[in-house]
Structure formats: C-alpha cells, structure tokens
Amino acid sequence: MSFKIGNEGSRVTQPVPQATETVRPQAKTQEVREQQPAWASARTQDGMLPPSRREQFAAALGQTSQASGAESPKTKDPKALDTNVTYGPVKNGSVFEAGTDGTKAHWNDVQQGQIGDCYLMTSMGAIARANPALIENMVKGPDASGNYNVTFQDKGKPVTITVTPDLPLNSGGNPAYAATPQENGKAELWPALVEKAYAQWKGGYPNIVHGNSANAMEAMTGKKSSSLDVGGATLADLEKRLNAGEAITAGTHDDIKFLGIDLPDGTDKPLYKNGTLVADHEYFVSGVDTKAGTVTLRNPWGAGTPDIVLTEAQFRESFQYANSNPTK
C-alpha cells in the first residue's frame, strides 16, 4: 500500500519507472487473508495504508531503529523498518518446497508483509511465474554456518549477498515483512530471504520502501526491463510476451489528494471503488485467455487472494503503467 503525506509527483515514463510502495493489510502470516479486506473499498485512508498502521508507518519512516539481531563475523542483519521488530529463526524453514505441480519457486509463494515493497514482491511473483529456475539458482544455502547466499545482478556483474537465517519477526513471533507460507509442512523461506538480501544490499529495510518493478526485475534477472504502452496494450501482445518467458508487472493509478480533498483521478473507476484493485500498487500478469478476451493478474498479497480477471479494455483503463522483463 502506498503511504503519502502529500502528492509525490506524477509518474514519468521509462527510463525512470513509477515508484510504488504498497503494504498489505495486517494478517497473521500463516493464515489465509480475506479475499477482499474490509478497508480496501474505503477510500478515506491516506494512500490505502491500513488505518491502524498509518501513524506507526509514518513514525517508522521518520525514526527507525533496529533491535539487536543475530550476526556472524561477516554478516550483519539489515536495519529493520519498525522498532518492535526483532530477528529470529523461523521454525521448520525450508528454502524451497515443491508444490503439486513440482515447481519449487512458485509465484503463489510470494506474500507481501507490513512493508511498502509491493514492487519487489510483484517482481518476485512475475519472475517465478515466467522462469522459476532463475529464482532457484539465485538463492543458495544454507552453508556450514547456516547462512544463505542470494545473487543479484548490477550492471552486468553478479552481486552475492550473504544473509543469516534469522528473519525480522513481529511481536507475535511471525515474519514482519515477506511471509513464509506453508508448503508440505514447511515454512518456505525464499521470498523472505530475497527480500532480506535486497534490503541488506540497499542499506536496510527502510531503503526499500519505495521502488519500481522495472529496476527490481533487472536486479534479479540481469536483463533490461522495458516499459509497455498500457493504453495500447493488446491481449495478443501480452500473451506473446508471456509465452516467450517474459515477466510482466502493472501499476495502478495514484489516489491523488490535496489538502485532504480526494481529487478526480484514475481510481474513481468501479474496480477501485469495489476493492478489486488498490491504488498505488503493483500486480503481475499470470495469464491471458485470448478466446475469452481476458487477462489475469495476481496481487502479491499471497495465494489467499483471488485472481483478478479483466477484459482488455479494463486492463487499459485500470493501470497507468506496465513493465516487462525477458528473464531468459
């Protein structure tokens, strides 16, 4: 969800993609969240941040401190976003667990937590859908010390980040940020490890609150992202890209407010008002059915959320930008 104190400016087109910062509603990480949160259709909260988190999130952005976490001689846990977060192990953790289709790194493993990095989580989901082997090769471990190595790409060169097995936990002992969903009785760790490594690379969790999927996908694949013309998007083109192994993300419109007044914008459409779509958020394309004339998108809030099935016209009017990455 987006957190805004004021309008942060209009989106500019590639090469500087739109930054998004969406946080999912609070929920226990091992439970399936409601398919349509009660607050999702209530457009009174600032930037779609859950009302119960608004002040806490603002305070965290202004002054964040990390509780002491586990350290190895060469690896230090990245600074947390919230002052009530502590680092600790996740019980019955496993980096990857194959689902019923045999895929280890599956898009439905991705579940955003209480941090505004929807762009990063969406990128993970889009890449896992397009090329799961890339994710599996990206995360290695644990090593003899129990640590994991996550390899990103930066200007054509690999950057390997070593992270401890401890994850940021909330007061209830559950992952505070990226969740660790259950598969085969195990807590699947890879999304949380990628998120932690990305935060460690960028200097801490507070530094990954704002971002865009174009850059995040490039950091994972080493391939150049491209900006798609949403207004001229066709199902045939989207299907062709998916079949070619491209990862596709799409960002919703900004909910523009000025002096507390909700101004007319792209979020006045019915899909926003009924809670199907959330403003200032990124989704990823999971499928296209040209015969039915629909495109299916996924919210990075986890497997418990429903498919979002839109017509070509609805896709064009509901999103303000889209990014694509070849992954292969």
N, C-alpha and C positions, 0 to 999 in steps of 0.2 A: 504494500500500500504506500501511497505517496504521503509524505509529510511536507506541508508547505506553510511557511509563515507568511509568505506573500508569493505573488506570481514570479516564478523563476525564469521567465522568458519564453518566447515561442521556440518551437523546435526548428532546427536548421537541418538541411539535408546533408547527405554524405559529402565530405568525409567526416563530418562531426555529427554522429548519430544522436538521437534523443536520449537523454538520461532518464532512467526511471528508478523508482525507489519504493516499491510496493511491499507491504508487510501483510502476511496472512493474519486472520483473526486468531486470538489466543485459543489454544486447544491442547489437550494432553497429547503428547507426540505419539503414543502408542494406540491412540483411538482414532476412529474414522470421524472426521469432522462432518458437520451437517452440510448437505449439498448446497444450500443457499443460506448463508449466515443471516440472521435477522437484521443485522445492521447494514447488510450490503445494499439494500434498496433505500436506506435512509440517507439522503444526500445533505445532511446537516453537519456531519463531521468534517473536519478540515482535511482535505486531500485523501479521504477514505481511510484514514488511520482509525482503528477501533477507538471509540471514546475513552475506554478505560486505560488506553495506552498513550494517549496524546501528550499529557503532561510529563509522563515518565520518559517518553521518547525525546521530547524537547530538552529535558534536563540532561539526558544521556548525551545528546549531541553537543551540549554546551560544556559539560564536565563529565568525562568518563574516566574511570579508574579500574584497573584490573585486579581482581582478587588473586591471591597467590595461587599459582598452578604448578603442575609437575614440570620439571625441567631436566634435561640431560646436559652434559657438559657442552654440547654443540648446538642444542636445540632449545629454544625458549618459546613457550606458548604465546601466541599473539594477544595483544591487548583486547580485552572484551569490550562490548558496547555498553553493557549495563553493570552497575555497581553491585548488583545482587548475584552476579554470575560467578560461579567457581568452576575450576577444572576438575574433572574426574573421569574414571573409566565408565564405559557403557557395558552392562552385563550381557554376556552371550553375544558379543560382537563378532561379525564376520565381514570382511571387505566386500565380497560379492557372494550372492546366493542365487543360483539359477531358479527361475520360475518354471511354470508349467510348459512354457514354450522353449525352455533350455537357455534362454538369454540371461546372462549374468548381470550386465549393466542395462537395466530396463528403464524406460522413461518413467514408469509408474513408481520407481524407487525415489523419485525426486519429491521432496515435501518441504516447502519453504517454512522457516521458523519466524521468530519475532525479531526480524531484522529486514531492513528495506533493500534486499538484493534480489528482487524478482528477476532482474535482467540476467544475473548469474545462474540462478536456479533454472530459469527458462532455457538458457543456453545449454545447461547440462541435459535437460529433457530432450531438447531438439537434437542434440548430437547423439544421445543414447538411442533415440528413435532412428536416426539416419545411419549411424556407424557405431554400434555398441563396442566393437573390438577396439576402437580408438580409446574409449574410456578405460577398458580393461587393461590396455597397455600403458595407460597414463598413470595408474595407481598401483604401486608395488609394495609388498610387505605383508606381515611385519618382518623386520630383520631381527638379528640376535638380541638387540636392545629393546625390541617391541615397537620400534618406530616405523613410520611409513614414508615412502618417497613418492611425491607427486610431481610429474614433469610437465611444465608449461612450455610455451614457445614465445620467444621475444625477438622480433626482427630476424627470423631465420635461425635462431640459436636456441637450443634447449636450456631451460632453467629448471633445475630439480630442487624442490623444496622438501626438506625433511621435517616431519611433524611427529610429535609424541602421540601416543594412543589416547591420551585424555582429551575429552571434548568439553566445550562450555555447557555447564548444566545450570538449570534454574533451581529455585528453592525447593522444588519437588523432586529434584534428582533426575529430571528428564532433560534431554538436549534442548538448549535455549534457542538455538538457531536451526540449521538444517537438521531435520529429523532423521531417525534411524528406524525406518519401518521394518516390521517383522516379516520374515520370509523363511519358511522351513524351521521355525522356532528360533531363528537367529535375528539379531538386530543388524540390518545391512548398513555398513558404515560409509561406503564410497562417496555419497553426496556430501556428507558432513566432513569427510577428510579433504575432498576437493575444495570445499568452502573454506575450511581452516587453512589449508595451504595457500589459497588465494589471498586470504586476509593476512597471513604471515608474510607473503611476498610483498603486499602493498603497505605493510606497516601497521596492521591491526584491523579489527573488525569495524571500527568507526570509519576507516578509509574506504570501505567497500559498500557503504550505504547508498551512494549514488553511482550510477554506471549505465552502460548500454550493452545490449547483447552482441552488437557487431564486434566490439573490442573483446568481449569475453569469449566469444566463439573463436576469434583469431588466436587468443592466448591458449586455447585448448587444442586447436587443430593445426596451427601454424599456416593456415590458408587464409587468403584475403576474403573478407566479407564484402558483400555488395548490398546496396540499398535498392529495394523494389518499389516500383510505382504502384502504390496501393490503389489509387483512383483508376488505374488502367489494368489492374490485375485480372487475370482470367483463370478459370479453373484448369484449363488445358495447360497453361504455363506452370501453375503450381504443381500439378500432377507430374509434369515432365521433370521438374526440379526434384521432387521427392523421389521419383524413380531413379534419378541419377545419383542419389545419395546425398542430396543437399539438406542441410538443417535450416528450417525456416522459422523465424520468430516474428511476432507482430505486436506493436504497442498501441494501446488505446489512447483516446483523446484526453487532454488535460481538463480537469474540472476547474475552470477559471473563476476566481473570486476576487473582488476588490472592495476593501473596507467592509468585509463581512457580507457583501452582496454577491449572490450567485448569478454570474453573468451568462447570457446565452452562449452556448458552445456545443461541441460535438457530443457532449454527454447528456444532452437533452433528448436523445433518441430513446425509444421504448426499451431496448436491450440493456441500457444503463439503468433506467428507472425501475425495471423489474428485477434488477440484481443479477441478470445473466452475465453482464460484463462489469468490470470495475475500472474506474478512471485511473489514469497514470500507472498502468500495469502492463506487464508483458506476458504474452501467451506464446505457445508454439504450435505449429501446424502438425497434426498427427496423421491426417489422411484427406484424400479428395475422392469424391464419387461423381464423375462427370455425367453418368447416366441419371443420377438423382439430382444433379445440379447443386451439390453441396460441398462445403469444406468443413472439416472437423478440427477444432483446436482444443488444446489442453491448458488448464490452469496449473501453474507449478505448486499448487497447494496440496498436491498428493492424489493418490489413487481414489480417495473417497469423494472427490469432486466429479461431477458429471461431464461427459463430452459436451462441447459447445458446437452445435451443428448449425452452420449459417449458409444462406444462399450466397451466390457470387455478389449480388447487389448489397446484401447485408455486410459482407466482409469489406467491401469497398467503402461503405459509409461509416462503419464502426471503428475502423482503425486508421490512425494518422500516419503510420509508417510501418515498414516491414524490412527485415534483414535476412539475407541468405548467405550460407557458408557451404562450400563444396565438400568439406570433411575428408575427402579422399584425394 
